[in-house]
Amino acid sequence: MTRREMREQAFVLLFEKMFNAESTLQELAEFADESGLFAVDSFAMEIAVRTMENIANIDERLSALSQKWALNRLSRVTLTVLRLAASEMLYFDDIPVSVSINEAVELAKKYATTEDASFINGVLGSLSRELADSAE
């Protein structure tokens, strides 16, 4: 399984979590496996768990960067993709920032619109510059 496929699994889990707040990620993963959708890879679960553990910080950062767009006005797909990529950028040192951005744009192209992909690219580009500035 490729990392892209693992990210897509993490995306699906996080997206489902938005609709099933009372369910744990583990329960959602078990449902995906039992229903024959897919068996969740450990890397996908790690990304999803770390995203949920840090969701308040991630949302705070995204909110500051998504100028003129409140997070509650974004589509659930766009918000999920942003959260996933921001989590990778902030909490996974072994994943290059450029890879996280590119993969997020590809997810957006698959599950959202070209406009959403452009918006995501812009917000994550801003986060990338912010991270680079703080590293100096």
N, C-alpha and C positions, 0 to 999 in steps of 0.2 A: 504494500500500500504506500502511495506517495504522501509526502507531507501535505500537498494540496488537498488530497482526499481526506487526510486527517483533520485539516483545518475546516473542511466542509462539514465533517461530522461534528466538530466543536460548534460550528455555526448553527447547525440543526438543533443541537442540544440547548444552546443559549436562546435560540429563537423559540423553541418549545417552552422553555422556562418562563418566558414572558407571558405565555397563555396559561401556564400551570404553576403558578407561584407557590402553591402548597406542596408540589412534588419536588423531591430532591433530584439533583442531576443523576445520581445513581439509579433512582427509580425510572427516570426517563431513558437512561441508557439500557436498562434491563428491558423496558418496553420495546425499544427499537430492536433489540436482539431477539426477543421472544416473538415479535410480530414479523420477523424476517426482513426488516428494513436494512439493518446492518449491525454488525458486532462492533461496538465502540472500541477504538484503539486507545491504548493507555496515554499516548501523547495528546490525542483529542480530549480525553477526559482531564488531563492535567491543565490544558489551556482553559477549558471550560470552568474547572474548579477555581483556578487562580483568578480568572476574570470575575467570577461571582464573589470571591473573597475580597476583592479590591474594587468592587463596582462603585462604591461611593467616591473614591478617589478618581477613578477613571471617568465617571460622569462629571465630576467637578472640572477636571482638565478639559474634557471635550466641550463642556458648556462654555468655558472661557474662550475656546478656539473657534467655535461654530458661530461666528458673528451673525447677529440678527436672527438666529434660528434657535429657539428654545428646544431642548432635547425632546420635550413632549410633543413638539410639532413635527418631528422627523418620523418617517415611516419606521415600523418595527424592524424591517429588513435593514434599512440604513443604520439605525441605531445599533443593531446587533453586530453588523460588520464593523462599525466604528469601535465598539467596545472590544471585540475580539482582537482587532489589529492594535489598538492602544495597549491592551494587556500584553501582547507580544512585545511591543516596543518598550514598555515600561518594566516588565518583569522577566523577560527572557533574554539574557545577555548573549546567548549563543545564536540568536536569530538576527541576522542583519536587518536593520531598519528598512532598507530599501526592499527587501524581500517581503516584509510584513505589509508595506504599502502596496506593492504590486499584487500580492495575493488578495488583499482587501478589494482592490479595484476589480480584479477578476471575479471575485464573489459577487460584487455589486452588478457587474455586467451580466452575470448569470441569473441572479435572483431579483434584480431591481431594474433601473433604467440607466441609460448613458449619462443623464443628468445627475443621477445619484452617484454614479461612479466618479464623475468630475468633482462633485461636492466632497465625497470621501477622500479623494486624492488631495484636494486643497486643505481639508482639516488635518489630515495625517501629515501632509507636508509641513504645515505649521508646527505640529507636535514634534516632528523631526528636527526642525530648526531650533525649537525651544530646547530639546534635549542636547543638541550639539552645542548650543550656547552655554548651557549649564555644565557641560563637560569640560569646557575651556577654563 
